[in-house]
């Protein structure tokens, strides 16, 4: 697949100018891929003249080739009044998404938020999760500094260890908080104290509880 030619890009940029960052728009899923979904945005009739939308069929009127064509080289494309944006897999949900193919079908109707656009390349970035309430803010209220918690090791990385505290909620033991002699394995149960809760970065910082060695007397 190739990027739009100069004529198509000119049309895309005209349409892109009609969309505002932060705006909520409706659209149809036009492609589902492992890294995200492409959504053909329904442009506001008052902002731009577009081809008639066939409500009975749930899709714009046009040729089959127009409806099925997808450009992977750019996340925005044009027929005469078609604008397509990408919802990256990280912007689909606040929960972890492994495979968008299991969640969406071509032709699904969705509402998305416009989060970025590039008026040079014609790229349009969209989000589904920005229209959803972030569950972290509510869940994190249960955790306070110095609180003792336990969980299982979900992932070991060079910069720290992720601990699953409950469904869809992990805490991080930063590498700087791990004693040199301590190691972790995935699945291991670990006791920690909460070092801090950061709602902005959606992160709970943890410190492992050191196992006190018994003092032996002669």
Residue, then its C-alpha position, 0 to 999 in steps of 0.5 A: x500500500x502507498x501513501x496518497x498521491x499529491x491530489x488525494x493528499x490535498x483533498x485529505x488536508x481540506x477535510x482534515x481542516x474541518x475536524x477539531x482536536x478534542x471533538x467527538x465524531x461518529x464513524x464506521x470501522x473500515x479496517x481491523x489490524x493487530x496494531x489498531x483499527x481504522x475508522x472512516x469519520x462521518x464529517x459534519x454536514x454543516x462543515x463540509x459537503x459530503x456524499x449522501x450517507x445511506x442510513x438504511x445500509x449504515x454506510x456511505x454511498x459509493x463504489x465498492x472499491x471506494x468503500x473497501x480501499x484502505x491506505x496503510x501508509x497514512x492514517x487519513x485518506x480521501x475519495x471525495x469526502x472520506x476521512x479516515x483515522x487510526x485508533x491505535x491499540x493503546x487508545x482502544x480501551x483503558x484495559x489491556x487489549x491483546x487483539x483488536x481483531x477479536x473486538x471489532x468488525x469492518x462496518x461497526x459504528x463507533x464514536x471516537x475522540x479526535x486526539x491529534x492531526x498532522x496537516x502536513x502528512x494528513x494523519x488523523x489520530x483517534x481514540x475510543x478510550x478518551x470517551x470512557x471513564x478511566x477506572x484507575x481513578x476509582x480503583x486507586x482510592x483503595x490504596x494509600x501510602x505505606x499500606x501493606x498489599x500483596x500480589x503476583x509477579x506479572x512481568x520482570x523488566x530491566x527497570x523493575x517488577x510489575x505486580x498484579x494487585x487485582x484485575x487490570x491493576x498492576x503496581x511497579x517495584x522500581x529497580x532502585x527499590x529492589x535489594x541486590x540479593x533479591x530476585x523475582x519470578x513471574x507468578x511469585x507472590x510478593x508482599x509490598x508496601x505502597x510507596x505512592x499513587x500517581x493518578x496522572x501516570x496511572x501508576x502505583x509505586x511499591x516497595x517489597x517488604x524485606x524478610x527479616x532474617x532470624x537472629x541466632x544466639x549462641 
